[in-house]
Amino acid sequence: MNAPKETPLRLYFPDWSSADTVINRNEPWSVWLIGDQPLLYHWLDYAVNERYSHVIIHAVDRPSDVRKAMQKATLWPVRWEVVPSVPSEAQDAIKVLGLPWENNIETRDEVELKGWAMMDHWFRMEKSWFKVSFDNANVPEVNLAIGRNCNIHPTTKLNMPVFIGNNVQIAEGCEIGPYAAIGSDCMLSGYNLVQNSKIEPRTFLGQHTELNGCYLAGGLLANLRHRALVPKVESFVADSWSRGAESAGICERLYALLIWCAFALRTLLPANRGKRRTLATFQGMIMHTYADAPLWRQRMPWLLEVVAGRCRLFGVLPRTRTQFSRLTTDWQDILATAPVGVFSYADSHGCHSPDDDLEPVHAVFQATRHDSELGAVCRRFAWNLLLGKQV
């Protein structure tokens, strides 16, 4: 057996964040998913195969995100370092442009690798991964990969090679492949054709939909053949398919019921009743509120949603489809899976509706932070509202 190499493997991942102008993945190039794992992990495979015991990663773009990815890379028996660098500090390192066995680009110059050209390069790497992983399999005709706990209808036709993640549901009459990658927790509702395409995890695809040379992430659709981008397709065509937020616990439901009872006493005054109206959220929830009424009265019906386990006491404010569509794509991705609550962090800043200009800023901040201080702020606001100290 060959001894491990004493010199470290040095990898330099260039900053291509400005080139990602089509889908705006909001993550560094090194952790873009290719096949079954991020690009960085493919190079860890290379390091192990080449007997390297130490890997130094020169990260120009968001080194903290690269470090988080490496902290999850527990399967590779190598020591590693992530070094925040500028290009001049990594002149002797391998410049990572692609996969280890095909580390190149097809453009005349790296500057041209921008926008759709970057998407083309990404898809070429995906196809190269398929060829190496499946076409060169040790067992002939074994070029199919299906994850755990998948439910694939017997009428589905699989044209190899394909890659299907964990917990994927594929209904009847679908045709998958060749060169189709479907991420974990996806649902294909039937009679779909998916080839030469990539579907990100937790995506729902409606019936009778064809994807050929496409990238689909929730409701974001990019067609590489026609150079077309649709930031948010109709939800019956494609949408995010996320596991619901954790339901409220017994104590939280009890608190909501007690607050509702306290508010119910105030409804005995005619001036506090308001006009009932229905609110349909973009997630499909039907909630009720009261227009032309004090804030506590507007939120009172939502407390019963908490008691029923369909809402949280503290979370981001519910949004209609129109209000959701006004957000940027990045903010839509963040708030799509954020738990909806009766009282929000935005409330403490005087923003009591998604129509307020600053409410989305506070909502995104709350959705991306999970510390106890935000919960304390929301509880303090709810208590003041209960005591009549808020509008």
Residue pairs with C-beta under 8 A, 6 or more apart in sequence:
2 51
3 51
4 51
4 52
4 53
5 50
5 51
5 52
5 53
7 54
8 52
8 54
8 55
8 56
9 46
9 47
9 50
9 52
9 54
9 55
9 56
9 94
10 55
10 56
10 58
10 90
10 92
10 93
10 94
11 43
11 55
11 56
11 57
11 58
11 93
11 94
11 96
12 58
12 60
12 85
12 87
12 90
12 93
12 94
12 95
12 96
13 28
13 29
13 30
13 40
13 57
13 58
13 59
13 60
13 61
13 66
13 96
14 29
14 60
14 61
14 87
14 95
14 96
14 97
14 110
15 28
15 29
15 60
15 61
16 29
16 61
16 113
16 118
17 28
17 29
17 61
17 62
18 114
19 113
19 114
19 115
19 117
19 118
20 29
20 118
21 114
21 115
22 115
22 116
22 118
22 119
22 222
22 229
23 119
23 215
23 217
23 220
23 222
23 229
24 329
24 330
25 32
26 330
26 333
27 62
27 65
28 59
28 61
28 62
28 65
28 66
29 39
29 61
30 38
30 39
30 40
30 57
30 59
30 61
30 66
30 69
30 96
31 38
31 39
31 40
31 65
31 66
31 69
32 38
32 39
32 122
33 39
33 183
33 200
34 42
34 99
34 122
34 125
34 126
34 129
35 126
35 129
35 130
35 133
35 163
35 181
36 133
36 145
36 163
38 69
39 96
39 98
39 99
39 125
40 57
40 66
40 69
40 70
40 73
41 73
41 76
42 99
42 100
42 129
43 55
43 96
43 100
44 55
44 73
44 76
44 78
45 76
45 100
46 100
47 55
47 76
47 78
48 76
48 77
48 78
52 78
53 77
53 78
53 79
54 78
54 79
54 80
54 81
55 78
55 79
55 80
55 81
56 80
56 81
56 83
56 93
57 66
57 70
57 80
57 81
57 82
57 83
58 83
58 85
58 89
58 90
58 93
59 66
59 67
59 82
59 83
59 84
59 85
60 84
60 85
60 86
60 87
63 82
63 83
63 84
63 85
66 82
67 82
70 80
70 82
73 80
83 89
94 103
95 103
96 103
97 103
97 104
97 105
97 110
98 104
98 105
98 121
98 125
98 128
99 125
99 128
99 129
99 132
101 128
101 132
102 125
102 128
105 113
105 121
106 121
106 124
107 113
107 117
107 121
113 121
116 224
116 227
119 215
119 222
119 224
120 224
123 196
123 198
123 213
123 215
123 224
126 179
126 181
126 198
127 179
127 196
130 161
130 163
130 178
130 179
131 161
133 143
133 145
133 161
134 142
134 143
134 144
134 145
134 160
134 161
135 143
135 161
137 143
143 160
143 161
144 158
144 160
144 161
144 162
145 161
145 162
145 163
145 164
146 152
146 164
146 168
147 164
147 165
147 166
147 167
147 168
147 184
148 166
148 167
149 166
149 167
150 164
150 166
150 167
150 168
150 169
150 170
151 168
151 169
151 170
152 164
152 168
152 170
153 170
153 171
153 172
153 173
153 174
153 190
155 172
155 173
155 174
156 170
156 172
156 173
156 174
156 175
156 176
157 174
157 175
157 176
158 176
158 177
159 175
159 176
159 177
159 178
159 195
160 177
160 178
161 177
161 178
161 179
162 176
162 177
162 178
162 179
162 180
162 181
162 182
163 180
163 181
163 182
164 170
164 176
164 182
165 182
165 183
165 184
165 185
165 186
165 201
166 184
166 185
167 184
167 185
168 182
168 183
168 184
168 185
168 186
168 187
168 188
169 186
169 187
169 188
170 176
170 182
170 188
170 192
171 188
171 189
171 190
171 191
171 207
172 190
172 191
173 190
173 191
173 192
174 188
174 190
174 191
174 192
174 193
174 194
175 192
175 193
175 194
175 195
176 182
176 192
176 194
176 195
177 194
177 195
178 195
178 196
179 195
179 196
179 197
180 194
180 195
180 196
180 197
180 198
180 199
181 197
181 198
181 199
182 188
182 194
182 199
183 199
183 200
183 201
183 202
183 203
184 201
184 202
185 201
185 202
185 241
185 242
185 243
186 199
186 201
186 202
186 203
186 204
186 205
186 241
187 203
187 204
187 205
187 241
188 194
188 205
189 204
189 205
189 206
189 207
190 207
190 208
191 207
191 208
192 205
192 207
192 208
192 209
192 210
192 211
193 209
193 210
193 211
193 212
194 205
194 210
194 211
195 211
195 212
196 212
196 213
197 211
197 212
197 213
197 214
197 215
197 216
198 214
198 215
198 216
199 205
199 211
199 216
199 217
200 215
200 216
200 217
200 218
202 218
202 240
202 241
202 242
202 243
203 216
203 217
203 218
203 238
203 239
203 240
203 241
204 238
204 239
204 240
204 241
205 211
205 216
205 237
205 238
206 236
206 237
206 238
209 237
209 238
212 225
213 223
213 224
213 225
214 221
214 222
214 223
214 224
215 221
215 222
215 224
216 222
216 238
218 238
218 239
218 240
218 241
218 333
218 336
219 231
219 232
219 233
219 235
219 237
219 238
219 239
219 240
220 229
220 230
220 231
220 232
220 233
220 329
221 229
221 230
221 233
221 238
222 228
222 229
222 230
223 229
231 329
232 325
232 329
232 332
233 239
240 336
240 337
242 336
242 337
245 312
245 315
245 337
245 338
245 339
245 340
246 339
247 309
247 310
248 256
248 306
248 309
248 311
248 312
248 313
252 306
252 312
252 313
253 306
253 307
253 309
255 313
256 303
256 304
256 306
256 307
256 313
256 342
257 303
257 307
259 303
259 382
259 386
260 300
260 303
260 304
260 307
262 386
263 296
263 297
263 300
263 303
263 386
264 300
266 272
266 296
266 297
267 273
267 297
267 300
272 293
272 294
272 297
273 290
273 293
273 297
274 290
274 291
274 292
274 293
274 294
274 297
274 298
275 290
275 291
275 292
275 293
276 288
276 289
276 290
277 288
277 289
277 290
277 291
278 286
278 287
278 288
279 286
279 287
279 288
279 289
279 318
279 320
280 286
280 287
280 320
280 321
281 287
281 318
281 319
281 320
281 321
281 340
282 319
282 320
282 321
282 323
282 324
283 340
285 305
285 310
285 311
285 318
285 340
287 301
287 302
287 305
287 311
287 318
288 301
289 298
289 299
289 301
289 302
290 297
290 298
290 300
290 301
291 298
294 391
295 352
295 385
295 390
295 391
296 385
296 386
296 390
298 352
299 342
299 343
299 385
302 311
302 318
302 342
303 313
303 342
305 311
305 342
306 312
306 313
306 342
311 340
311 341
311 342
312 339
312 340
312 341
312 342
313 341
313 342
313 343
313 382
314 341
314 342
314 343
314 344
314 375
314 378
314 379
314 382
315 338
315 339
315 340
315 341
315 342
315 344
315 366
316 335
316 338
316 339
316 340
316 341
316 344
316 345
316 346
316 363
316 366
316 367
317 340
317 341
317 344
317 346
317 347
317 352
317 353
317 354
317 359
317 363
318 340
318 354
319 335
319 354
320 354
323 354
323 355
324 332
324 335
327 335
327 360
331 360
331 364
334 364
334 367
334 368
335 360
335 363
335 364
335 367
338 363
338 366
338 367
341 378
342 382
343 378
343 381
343 382
343 385
344 362
344 363
344 366
344 378
345 362
345 363
345 365
345 366
345 374
345 377
345 378
346 352
346 356
346 358
346 359
346 362
346 363
346 366
347 378
347 381
348 377
348 378
348 380
348 381
349 358
349 362
351 358
351 359
351 362
352 359
353 359
354 360
354 363
366 374
381 390
384 390
